[in-house]
């Protein structure tokens, strides 16, 4: 027999019952009888007995059984009865394709509607029930099911009509009468709310548009309108009541408060609703939205950005609200709208009419929405479109020289945000031809700007190279190799114009990021930087030249043996940087370069120690980190990583070190002040100085400049700060717990692991209600579960289990969240671990989780050894493991009598283990053992008899006869209750009185 042939649709045709599809010419539909389940397949030439089931030959030379629709209906009914709704739907669907019998079709549609009702696919319920009703208008089951579906879809008036027909057909049916009354009341309430909402909306707009209204009333009306716009029903009522035009009138009032209220209301109306977002986009016009975003008013510009982001999220489906069972009525093609938004954002970049804030907003929106979020996706068409249509516009922003007269309006963040966008676009490219195209566009743009006759244009070219070097560095290196670029940089360093020197020095700094290029510059350009530093009177140039020297001086990294400068030189540079950093008379833009210098110099342990001893310098850096200038984030994070030694250090293998020395190769040397004791002291000083509050502010930065790499650095610092349990309370008090959550959920893989580990350290010993107030605690569960992985180290596993144990003891809702994140299999695996502490932590976590019903059902299920493992863990030598396992068994046997019986069957050692618990010298373990015995005795007389016939009775008697003791009273009481129950059963008799 030949099996596994493929049909025209590519689906396999075999004895498993997959559909056989006959190949048809394009545009023709397959006849209904061609789609069959292939129960029997025989070669083409096999003879078929005339008395056998009739078989039809298909176009591939096989025969397929003619299936009976009635049998398929019965098959579907069986699936439905067993709760297998998916297979029931398949059976009914196949039957529908095979039959033209109208009454049978009505039954099949009605039954399939019942399946969809169980699956909560209400739109499909309504569709199938309607088809059944079209065939038989008095089909009461179909009418009732359609009524239920329409009610869930919010169509109460239609649902009422259907239930009314049901009540007319069966007037004595109490269920129909009750549903009819309830729907009638619901409709009345809906109408009341609707008319009330319409009136409220109208009243709000009247107050807002009346210039004579009191200020307090207008503010209240504006806030109410914003709240209403965030609710689905309210947003729809505003939209239906000419709200868009009225909101436009508010924007035209030129009052900032009213404009903000209108824009925020529009944002709420757009959120998660594609059709409404499309209508608002077209009603307002993308030109107007971009114009409003361009104005020089921070709050309004930000509000418009949020509006545009809400529109983009709705058009792409990212911000879709979870409305179970509802389906979009319209299929909207949003590609044109999204492309128009992208084009307008790109057009904003080189426009002089756009404010610096507006330009930042446009760059941030492009950063967030253009590159792929998931690199597994193959579609990078948005990035390709932006590169083709707008790369030169982005380069123009990156190449602006702020001190030149024709410079575009910029903020301190604009150019670095442009560099971040260049980096993201370059990283989003999938192949060399795409990267070559990117490079050629950059080269063409820079070449067009280099003009020896026009120094301002040439400055723009060099600044563009600097911008690329801060983005895709490898590409920047290639651009440095262009003819005339390095020569022009050196020539600008020797120029008389200070602006030329400023741009050239910055370019040299960015060009010397890698050791190989830094070495080249040390030999060729270090004398140039020293000369500029000595000669110039301009503080801005002096500090940049110093940073260049700092960067070159740290080219050896943390390797003590690769110091580029003479002993003490780096400390002198660092002192000068700290001096500038603490000088409030110097502008912020210049002071940030001092931090940039320290970011390199703090690789030297002497500089780290000096810095943490300088309280004013630390506070000055923390204050700068909290300002609106986000270009400083990476430098501050780098300084903190260096001071806490939270960077990765390669472990030296002693044998390889000896081999390297023998072959006269360089061996990295550790600075004496990089040893653990010094690191701990530095961390303590940072915590005391209030570093946590600075980190929290940095994490909150809503800017593309807060890159995944910066987030990773912040996560490393947090983990170093959380190392000592005594410091965790201060970190939580200053908001560190909340700040770690986004770091654990977004960023690089390494960053997420580090942040998750820091969260685990906090969760293990802190009160979750204080460390993660409100709903935030549920967001912490996923990062903790992510550490239960064999790829993580033992400490991460252990502290994650401690955190989950703490959480699982708080509430049933938290236990449900842990189960939902699929942590149970991992926790069970760690209960088998050879490592004592991991086994103990996992067992303690399971002890807390067994209170949850779903976990109890796992223990009740047949075909697993969960209960056996728990019983055997009670026999372990480790008292902590015994205590946790016994606690779990005590709760399980208290919850289900079936588990009491099962406990005696899973292992022959159960009685011996129970007796060990009863005789344990640790009171907690003994108490839990007594509770297990109590549960067994109360569950069943036969189980009680087994215990009485063993030495257990003697143990219970000895414990029960002990004198009352307040410290052990709970233990004695349980033992006595066990004996009393045995007396009730008549298994034992009271001792005769003397």
N, C-alpha and C positions, 0 to 999 in steps of 0.2 A: 504494500500500500504506500502510495506517495503522499507525504504529508508536508505541511509548512509552505505550500506555494503562496506567492504574493499576488494580490489582485491589483487592479488598475489604480486604486487609491493609495497603494503602498502598504495597506494593512494586511497582516498575515491571515491566511485562510487555512484553518486547521481544525482538528477535532475539539478544540477548546470552545468552540461556539462563537467565534468572532464573525462579524457580518461579511458575507460575500457580495461584492459589488460588481456588476457587469459594466465593462467599459462602454461609454456612450460618446457620441460626438458632442463637441462643445455646444452648450445652450440647451441640450435635451436633458430632461429629468429621467432618472431611473424609474421604471414602473414599480408600483408598490410591492408587487409579488416577488420582485427580484431580491429584496432584502430579507434573507432568511438566516436562521441559526443553523449551522452546519453540524447536525448531530452525527450524520453518517457520511463518509466520503469514500467513494470507491473508484477504481480506475475506469476509464471511459469504456473499455471493451468488456466490462464484467456484466454478465446477464443478471437480470433482476427477476425474482420470482413474482408472478402476477399477484399472488396473495399477500406479498409483503406490503408495507406502507409505501404509498406512491412516492417516487422520487423524480425530481426534475433535474435535467442536465443543465449545468451552467456553462458559460462561455469559456471556461478553462479546462473543460474535459472532466469535471467532477460532478457528482450528483449530490443534491442537497434535499433534506427531508422537508416535505410540506408540513408546516407546523399548524396546529389547531389554535385559533384565537381564543376559544373557550378554555382550552387547557392552559394557555398563557395567562389568561385572566385568573384562573385558579392558582397558578404558580405565583402570580403577583399577590394574591390574597394571603397566601402562606407567608411570603416574605414580609408583608405588611404586619401580619399577626406576630411575627418574631421580632419586629422592630427594624428590619433591614429595608429601609425606605428607598435606598438607592437602587437596589436590585428590583424592588417592586415597581419603581418608575420605569426601569428598562423593560420589564415584562409587559406592563400595560402599553408602553410605547410601541413595542414590536407587534402586539396584538392589534393596535389601532392601524398599523400599516397593512395588516393582512385582511382586515374585515371591512365590508361595505354595509354590514347589517346595522341600521341606524339605532335600534334599541340597545344593541351590544356596545356600539360606540359611545352612547350616552353613559352607560354604566362604567366603561373604561375611563372616560374623561372625568367622571365623578370620583372614581377611585384614585386616579392619578392626582386629582385636586386634594384628596385627603392626605396623600403622601407629601405633597408640597406644603400643606398646612403644618404637618409635623416638622418639616424642615424650615418652617418660617419664611418660605419664599412666597410672600403674599401676592405679588403681581402675577405669578404663574398660577396660583390657586384661582384667582379671579378669572384668568383667561380660560383655564380648563373648565371651571364651573359654568362659565358663560356658554361654552360650546355644548355642554350637556343640556343646559337650559334651552338653547336654540333648537335642540332635537325634541326635548320634552319639557315644555314650559312649566309643568306642575311637578317637576322632579324636586321634591322637598329637601332631600339631602344636599343636592347641588346648590339650591337656593340658600340653605343655611350656611354652607361652607363659603359661598361667595360673600354672604353678609359678614361672616367672621373676618375674611380677608380684607374686605373694603373698610371695615372698622379699623383694622390695624394700619391700613394705608391712609387713614385720616379722612376717608370719604364717608362721613357719618350719614349724610342725607341718602346716599345710594344704599348704604347698608340697612338703613331704616326701612326703605321700600321693600327690600328682599325679605327682611324678617316679618314685615307686615303681611306679605304674601304667604309666608310660612304659617303665621298665626291664623290667616283666613282659611287655609287648607286644613289645619289641625287646631281648631280653636281651644281644645282642652289641654293642649300641651303646655305645661307650666313653664318649661324652659323657654319656649318661644315668647310666652306672655311676659316673663321676667326680663328677657333680653329687649323686648319691645319697649317696656317701661324705662329700662336703663338707657337705651339709645335715645329715647325721646327726651329724657332729662339731660343727657350729654349734649344733644343738639341745642336745646334751650340755653344751656350754659355757654356753649360755644358762640351762639348768636349774641348773648349778653356781653361776653368778653370782647367779641369782635366789634360790636357797636361801641362798647366802652373804650376799646383801644383806638378805634377810628376817631372818636371824639377827643381822646387824650392827645393823639398825634396832631389833630387840627388845632387844639388849644395851645400845644407847645409851639407850633410854628407861628401862631398869632402873636404869642408873647415875644418870641425871638425876633420877629420881623417888625414889631412895634417899637419904634425908637423911643417912645415915651414910657416904656415899661421900666419898672424898678430894676436896678442892677441885680439885686439878690434873686428876684423872680426869674430873670433871664438866665442867670447862672444855674439855677435849679432846673429850669426847663431844658437847658443845654445838656446837663448831666443825665437827666431822665431820657433824653433822646438818644444819647450814646448807649445807655443800658438797654433801651428798647431795641436798638439796632443790632445788638449782639444776640438777641433771642430770635429764634427762627420765626415764630408767629409775629413778633413785633416788626422784624425786618420786612416781612412780606406785606404787612399792613401799611408800613411807611411807603414801600415801593408801589403798592396798588393805589395809594391816595395821593398820587402826583408828587411823591416825596422827593424824587430826583430833581425836579425843577425847583422845588422849595429849598432844597439843600444848596442848589446852585445860587439861589438868591442870597442865602446866608453867606456864601463865599464871596459874593460880590459886594457885601457890606463894608469890606476892608477892615472890619473889627477882628483883631487876632483871636479873641476868645470865641467868637461865633464861627470864624473860619475853622479853628481847631475842632470845635464841636461837630461841624458839618462833615469834616474829613474823617474824623474818628467814627462817626455814625456810618458813613459810607464804607469804611473798612469792615465794620461789623456786618453790614449787609452783604458784602462780597464773600466773607469767609465761608468756605465750604459749599458754595452754591454757584455752579458753573454758569447757569443761564442768567442769573441775576448779575454776576460779575461781568459777563459779556455785555449785557445791556448797559451797565454803569460805565464800562470802558467806552462803549460807542456813544453813550449819552454825554459824557464829559469830554471825550476826545483825548487821545494820547498827547496831542500837542499841549493842551491846557494842563494836563497832569504834570508833564515835564517842566512846563513854565512855572507852575506852583512849586515844584521841587527845587527849581533854580534860584528862588528868592533868598535873600540874605536874612533869613529868620530861622534860627535853629529849630525851634519847636515845630513850626509849620512844615519846614523842609523834612524833618524826621517823620511827622505824621503822614505826609504825602508819600514818603518812601514806604511806610508801612501799608498804606492803601495800595500802592502799586504791587508790593510783595503779596498782599492778600489776593489781588486779582491774578497775579502769575500763579500762585499756589492753586487757586480754584481752576484756572484754565488747564493746568498740568495735572490736576487731580491730587496734588500733594496735600492740600489742606482739607480734603473731603471729610465732612462730619459723618460720624457713624450713625446712620439712620437705618436700623435693621429692617430689612424687608422692602424698603423703598427703592425704586429704580428711577433713573433719570427719564423723564418723558421725552426729551429731545436729545438727539445725538448731534452735538455741536462740533464743527471743525474749527479748532482753535489755533492751528498752525500759523495762519495769516496774521492773527492778532499778536501772537507771541513774537513773530518775526518783526512786526511793526514796532512793538515795544523795544526790541533789541536795537533796531536801527535808530530809534529816537534817543535811546540811552547813549549810543555811540556818537551821535551827532552833538550831544551835550558836551562831550569831552573837550573838543578844541574851540568851543564857542566862548567868546569874551563876555557874552551877556550872562553866562551862568556863574553864580557865586561859587566861592571855594567849597562851601558846604554842599551845594548842589552837585558839584563835580564829584565830591567824595561819595555822596549818596548814589550817584550813577555808577561809579566804580564798584561800590559795595554790592549793588544789585547784580552787576555783571559777574563779580566774583562768586556770588552765591548761586546764581541760576544758570550760568553758561557751562562751566566744566562739569563732567560727569561726577555724580556723587559716588557711584559704584563703578570702579574700573573694570568689573567683570562684564558690564554692559558694552556692547560693540559699537553703539551709536554715539559718535563724537561729532555729529554733523553741526551742532550748535557752535562748538569751538571752531570748526573749519570755517563756518559762515562769518564769525566774528573776526578771525584772522584775515580772511579775504576782504571783508568790508571795512574793518576798523582797526587793524593792527597799527597802521601809521598814525592814527588818531591817539591811540594809547601811548605810542612812542613819543608823540609830541608833548603829552602831559609829563611823561617821565623825564624828558629832556629840558624842561623849563628851568631857567636860571632866575630865581626870585629877585635878585638885585638889578636885573635888566629892566628898562622902562616898558618894553612891550610884553612883559610876562603876563600870563593868564592869572586870574584870581585863584589863589591856592590857599589851603590851610596847611598846618604843619604835617598833616597825615597824607595829603593828596599824592605826592610822588611815590612814597613807599607803597601806598595802596595800588598804584599803577604797576609798580614792580611785582607785587604779589600776584596781580592779575596776569602779567606776562608769564610768571612762573607757572601758574595754574594752567594757562592755555598751552604752554610748551609741554608740561607733564601730561596733558590730556591727549597729545598726539600719539598715534598708534604705530607709525612706521617711519622709516628713514626719509622717504620722499616727502612726507608731510613736514618733518622737521627741517629738511633742506629748504622747502618753500618758505617756512618761517624765517630761517636764517637769511635767505636771499632778500626777502622784504626788508629785514632789519639792515642788511648791508647796503641795499639800494638807498634806504632812507638816510643812513648816516653819511654815505658817500655824497649824497645831494647837499648835505649841510656843511661839509668841509670846504672852506673857501679861504685861502691865505689872505685874500684881499678884504674879507669881512670877518673880523675876529668874533663878533657876536654870534654869527652863524656857526662858526667853528666851536665856540663854547657850547652851543646847543648840541652839537654832534658829540662832544666829549661827555657832556652831562647825560646824554642818551645812553652812552656806553656804561656810565656809572649806574644808571637806572636798571639796565639789563643785568649788570653784575650783581645787583641786589636781588634780582629775580632768578632766572635760569642761568646759574653761574657758568656752566659748561659752554653755553652759547656766548656768554659775555667774554669768556676766554678766547673764543674763536674771533670775536669782533675785535679784541685787542690785537690780534695778529693781522688785522687789515693794514694795508699799506698806509703809512703816515699817521696811524692813531697813536702808537707809543711815542713816536718822535714829537708829535704835536703836544702830548701831555708833558713831556720833558721841557719843551720850548715854553709852554705856558707857565711852568714853575719858575722860569727865569724872567717872566714878563714883569714890566713895571706896574701894570694895572693890578690892583689888589683882587678884583673880581676874577681875573685870569688865574691868579695863584690859588684862590679859594677853590675854584672848580677843579683845577689840576690836582691839588692835594687830596681832595675828596676822591677823585678818580683813582689816584695811587693807593689810597687806603682800601678802597673796594677791590682793587686789582690784586692785592697781596694777601688774599684769604688763604690760599694754599701754600704749604711749606716750600714747594719747588719754586713758585713764582716769587714768594717772599725772599727766598735766597737770591734770586736774580736781582730783585730790587735792592737788597742789602748791598750787593756788590756794585750796583749801578746808580742807585738813587738815594741811598741813605745820607750821603754827604749833602745832597740837594735839600732834603728835608731839614737837616740840621742847620743849614745856611738860612733857609726860610725862617726857621724857628728863632734864630739869633737876630736876624736883621729886621723882621717885620715888627711894626708897632701896633698892628691890628690884632686885637685879642681873638677875633673869630678865626683868623688865619693861624695864629700862634697855637691855639688849642687844637686845631685840626692837624697841624704839623706834629704836635705832640702825640696825638692819637696814632698818627702814622708810625711814629717811633715806638709807641707802646705796642702796636700790632706786630711790628717787625721784631721787637724785643721778646715777644712771646711765641715766636715761630716754632720754638722747640716744645711747646705744649707743657705738660706737667713733668716732663723729663728733666730732672735736676742737672743731668750731665750735658744737656743741649742748650745751655743758656747762650743767647746770642750776644749779650752785652756783658761788660765787666761787672764784677761783684759790686752790688750796691746801686747800680744804675737804674734797675727796675724800681727799687724802693724810692729813688729820687723822682722818677717819672710819676709814680703813684701818689707821692705827697703833693706834687703840683696839680694832679687831677683832682684830688680831694679838696685842695685849696679853691680851685675854680668851682667845684661842685657846691661848696658851702657859701659861695659869694652871691648873695641875692641881687647885687647890682648888675650882674651879667644876665643877659636875656636867656630864657628857657631853652631856646633852640641851640644856643652855644653851650650851655651847661650840660645838655644831654650828651655832648661829645665827650665830656669828662667821664660820664658813665661808660660810654663806648670804650674809652681808653682803659678803664678799670676792668671791663669785661675781658680784655686780653691780659692785663697785668695780674689779675687775681688767679691766674694759673700758677703763679709763684706763691708758695705757702707763706713766705715772709710778708708779702703784700696782703694776703688774706687776713693774717693775724693782726696786722696794723689796721686794716679797714674795720674789722669788728670791734676793735678797741676805740675807734673814733666815732663816738656817739653822734656828734653833729653831722658827720658825713653820711652815716646810715640814715638818720632822720631826713636829711635833705634828699637822699635818693628815694626814700619811701614817699615823700611828698610829691616829688616829680612823677613817680609811678601812678599817682592818683589824679594827675592833671588830664586835660583833654588831648594832650600830645601822646598819641599811641605808638609813635615810632620808637619810643624808648622801651617798650615792653620787652623786646628780645634781649636787649643789653642788660636790663635790670635782672631778668630771669637768669641770664648767663652768669652775672656776678654772684647771684645767690646759689646757683648750682656749684660754682667753683668754691665758694666759701663753705658749703656744706659737704663738699666732696661727693656729691650725688651723681657724678658722671660715671660712665662705665670704665672700669679699670681691668685690663687684661691680666689674668693671673700668670705669674712667672713660674715656669717649670724649672726647678733647681738644676736638673740635668742639662737642660738646654742652655741655661745661663752659663754653666761651666764650659759647655762646648763653645758658646759664643766668645767667652773670654779667651779660651785656648786658641781660637781662630782669629783673635784680635778684632772681633766685631763689636759694635757699640751695644751695650746693655743698658736699658732704661734704669734710671736711679730714682728712688723715692726720696723726696725731701723729708728731713727729720720731723718737720711740723705738719706733715700729712698723715702722721700716725693717729690712731683712733682717739687717744686722749685729747689731742689738740682739736680734732674735729668735733668731739662732744662739747668742748668748751665754747667753740665758735657757734654751734647750734644753739646752745643755751643763751648766749649773748643776743643772738638774732631774735629768739622767741621773746626774751625780756624787752627788747627794743620795739616790739610790736610789728614784726615782719608779717604776721598772719593777716592783719587788716590791709596791708599793702597788697598781698597776694589776692585777697578777696576782691579788691577793686580791680586788679588786673584781669581776673577771670571774667568779670562782668562786662569788660570792654566789648561793645557791639560794633566790631570793625573787622574787616578782612585782614587787618594787620595782625590780629590775634590768630596766627596760623597754627596748624596742627603741631608744628615743631616747637613753637612757643608754649603751647599747652603741655607738651611732653616735658619741657624744662620745668614748668610750674608744678606738674605732678611729681617730678623727681624731688623738688624742694619740699613739698608737702610730706612726702614719704620720709624724708630725712628728719623733718621736724617732729613727726609722729613716733619716732623710734623709741623715745623714752615715754613710758606710760604716764609719768607725772606731768608731762607737758601737754597731754591731749586735752585736758580740761580747759586750758587757756586757749588752745586752738579752736575748740568747739565754741567757747564763749565769744570769740572774735569772728565767728561765722565760717570757720574752716570746713566744718562738716558739710554745710550746704554748698560751699564753693567747689568741693571735690566731686559732687555728683555729675555736673556737665563734663568735667575732665575725664571721668570714668566711662562716659557714654559716647564721647566724640573725640576724635584725634587719631594719632598714630597708635598702632597696636601696643607698642612699648609704653606709651603714655597712658593708655587706658588700663594696662595691667598695673602700672605704678600707682595710679590714682585709686584703683580698686583695692590694692593692698593697703593703702593709707586708710581708705574707708573701713576695711576689715579691722585694722588696728583700733580705730575709734569705736566701731560697732561692737567689738569684743568686750569692752569694759564700760561703755557709756550707757546712760539711760536713753533709749532711742527717741523717746518723746521730747527730750531736751536737745539732743544732738541733731535730730532730723525732724523738726516739728511738722505737724499737719500731714499732708499727703506725701511729703518728700520721702518719708521712711520707706514707702513702697518702691520708690525709684532706686533705692540702695540695694534691693534684693538681687537684681540682675547682675550688677558688678560683682557682688559676693559669690554668686553662683558661677560666674565666669572663671573664678579662681579654683573651682573644684575640677581641676583638669590635670591629667598626668604630665602635661608639658610644663605646668607650674611647679615651683619648688615646694618642698615639704612645709616650710614656714608659711608660705602663702596659703597652702591647703589648710593648715592647722588654724591659722587666724581667721580664715573665711568660715570654717566650721564653728569656731567660737562665736563669731558675729551672728551666724544663722541660728545658733543655739539661743543666743540672747534674744533675737527677734522672735523666734518660734515660741518663746515663753511669754510673749506680750499679749497677743490676741489671735483669735481664730482667723481674722481677716489677713493677718500677716502670714499665718501658716498656709492659708489658701494661696497666697501670692507665691510663697516658696515652692509649693507643689506645682502651681501653674508654670513656673519657670523651669520645670522638669529637673529639679534638684534631687528628687528622691533616689533615682538609680545611682547617682554619684555618691550620695551619703551612704547608701547601702554598700557600695564598693569599698569605701573607706572603713566600714565596720569589719572587713576581712583583712585590713592592712596588718603587716607584721609590726609596724611602728606603733609602740604603745600609746603615745600621745594622740596620734591620728585616730586610732581605734577608739580611744576614750572619748575624744571630741565628737566623732561621728555618732557614737552610741548615745551620748548625752543629747545631741541634736534630735536623734530619732525618738528619744524618750519624751521630748517636748512635742514632737510632731504626731505621735500616736493618738493624741487627743482628737485629731481631725478625723472626720468620718471617712474620707477617701483613703487615708492611710490604714484605718481599721479594716476597710474592705479588701485591701491588698493582703493583709494577714489572714483574712477569712477565705480568700480565694484558694481553690485547690491547685495542686501541681507546683507548689513552690516551697522553699525551705526557710522562709522568713522567720516563722515562729520557732523552728528548730534552732536557728542561729541565735535567736534572742535567749533561748533557754540555755544553750551552751555558753553564751557570754556571761550568764549568771554564775557559771562555774569557773570563770577565770580567776587568776590569783590577784589581779589588780583590783583593789577595793573600789576605785572610782568607776571602772568598767562594770563591776558587779552591781554597784549602786544604780547606775544609769539603766542597765539592762533589766534589773529587778523592778525599777520604777516603771519602765515601759510595759513589762509583763503585768504588773499590778493594775495599770490603767486598762490594758487590753482585756484582761480577764474580768474586770469590773464592768466593762462595756458590753461584752458578748459572752453568754453562757456557752455558745458553740466553741469558743476559743478555750474555755476551761477543759472541755472534753478533748479538743485537739491537742492541747498541751501535753496530756498524758499519753498521746499516741505518737508524737513526732520523734521521741527518743526514749530508750529504755533507762537513761540516766536521770530522767526528770525528777524522780523521788529523792535520789541521792543529792542532787543539786539543790532542791528545795530545802532539804534538811540542813545542808551547809549554810544556806541563807538564814535559817531559823536559829542556828547556833553561832552566827557571826558575831565577833567582838565589837564591830562597828554598829552603833545603835541604828543609824539610818538604813543600813543594809538589812539588819534584822527586822526592822519595822516593815520594810517593803516585802520581805519574805513572808511575814505574818499576814500581810494584806492579801498576797497571792493565795495563801492557805485559806484565808477567810472566804475569798471569792470562790475557790474550788468547793469548799464545804457548802456554801449557800447556793451554788449552782445546781447541785444534784446530790441525792442521797447516796447513790452508788459511788460517786467520787469521794464523798465524805467517808464512806465505809473503807475505801482503799487507804485513806490516810490514817484512819483509826486502827486498821489492822497492821500498820507499820509502826516504826519507832517515833513517827511524827506525834502520835498521841502523848507519848511520854515527854517529848520536848515541850509541847503546848502546856501540859500539866505543870511541868517544872516552872515555866515562865509565868503561868497564870497564878501560881501559889506564892510568887514573890511578894514581899511587902510593898505597899503603895509608896511610890517615889515620884514627886512632881516632875523630875527630869525625865523619867521613863514611863510616866503614867499612860501615854498614848500607846506604847508598846504593850504594856500589861493589859490594857483594855481590849485590844484586838485579840490577844491570846485567849482571854476570858470569854469573849463573844464567840470565838470558834468552839470552845468547850460547851457553851450554852446551847449552840445549834446542834451539836452532836447529842446532847441530852434530849433535845426536842425530837430528834430522829429516833431516839431510843437505842442508839449505838453504844452509849456508855451510861453508867448509873452513878448517882451521887455517892460519895464516900459515906459510909454509915457513921452516924453520930456516936461519940463515946457514951 
